[in-house]
Amino acid sequence: MTAIPRVRIAHLPTAVEPMSRLSAHLGGPKLWVKRDDQTGLGFGGNKTRKLEFVLAEALAVGAKTLVTVGGIQSNHCRQTAALAARYGLDCILVLNGTQPEIPTGNLILNELFGAKIVWTTRPERDARLKQVFDEAWAEGKRPFLIPLGASTPTGALGYESAMAEFMQQGVEVDWIVVASSSAGTQAGMALGALRHGFPGKVLGISIDSPEQDLQQAVAHLATEAADRMGEKTVIKPEDILVNADYLGAGYAIMGEPEMEAIRLTARFEGLVLDPVYTGRAMAGMIGLIRQGFFKPTDRVLFWHTGGGPTLFAEPYVKQFAGK
Ligand SMILES: *Cc1c(COP(=O)(O)O)cnc(C)c1O
C-alpha cells in the first residue's frame, strides 16, 4: 500500500453521540449521530476530511491558488476558502447563481476568508471554471483545480480513513445513513467499510441524482480511490446502497420533509441540520423509519456532514419565517 500524503487540519476524531430523544419520538431503531459537522475548519463539514488529502496533493505540486466550483451556497467552496486562508494561498470560487445584493450564509464566510468569487450560470459553469483556471495559470498564480465537492479519488480517501476512525470508536451499528451527492463521501465510506471490516451497511440518501447514476458514480470513484492506494479492489454499482426517493423538487429546494426533519432534530436533540443535504438525508431516514425499513433492533448511525451556515442563507430564512 502506498502512503498517501495528508495535511492535518480537521478536529478528529469527531464525536459519536446517541440521539435517544429523537429515537424515542420516532418510535424507531436506536439512533446515533457522527458529528462531522464539527470538523473544525471554518464551521466544519465533510469537505474538510477530503481537503486534507487534496491540499497535500496541491502543495506537492507547488500550488499557490486553490480554484474550485459549486452552487451559490456551496459548503465545499466555503471550506476550501477557509483552508486557503489558513495556508496563505489565494482562492478563486466559481459559483453558479445570481450575485445577491446582500450576501447570506456561506457567501459571507467566503468573503471573510478572502476568496475571489466568479459568478456564472449552471450550464456555463464547467467552461467558466476552465477559463478561470487558464487565466490564473497565465498570470503565474500557480492554480490547483479542485473539482466539484473535492470528489476525486484522492479526496475520497478522507472518508476511507474516516471509516477506520469510526471503527476504532467502538460504537457498533447496523446502518450508516449519509447524504450523498458528488459521490466522494460515500465512495470513501464504501472503500473504508471494505478495508476496515465494517459489518453493517452504508446507505446513501441521494440529494440530486437518480439511484443508478449515483450508484455508478460512487462505485467508480471507490474503485479509483482503491487504485490510488495501490489496491486492485473493484467495487461494483450493485454493492452500493442508494435511496433516491427523497429528491423533492430538486437540488437545494427545501420542502416540507426537509423542514420537518430540521425542526425535529433541533427540537429533540439540539442538533442543527442544513436545508440542502443533511435536512434531506434526515428526512429520508425518518421516512424509512416510518415505513418500517429498519428492524426495531437495528442500530442506525446518521453521519452528519455539516452545512449549518446554509440555514442562514436567503431563501431558507424566509421559509422558516413563513414568508
Ligand atoms: C457536499 C456535502 C454533502 C455530500 O457529500 P458528497 O461527497 O458530495 O456526496 C453532504 N452534506 C453536506 C453538508 C455537504 O456540504
The ligand as a Gaussian input file, in Angstrom:
#p B3LYP/6-31G(d) Opt

LIG

0 1
 C      -21.036000      18.194000      -0.060000
 C      -21.953000      17.819000       1.048000
 C      -22.521000      16.535000       1.112000
 C      -22.358000      15.499000       0.038000
 O      -21.070000      14.943000       0.003000
 P      -20.565000      14.322000      -1.380000
 O      -19.215000      13.839000      -1.087000
 O      -20.625000      15.444000      -2.373000
 O      -21.504000      13.244000      -1.753000
 C      -23.322000      16.231000       2.183000
 N      -23.571000      17.139000       3.148000
 C      -23.059000      18.378000       3.117000
 C      -23.413000      19.308000       4.195000
 C      -22.228000      18.766000       2.062000
 O      -21.738000      20.010000       2.030000

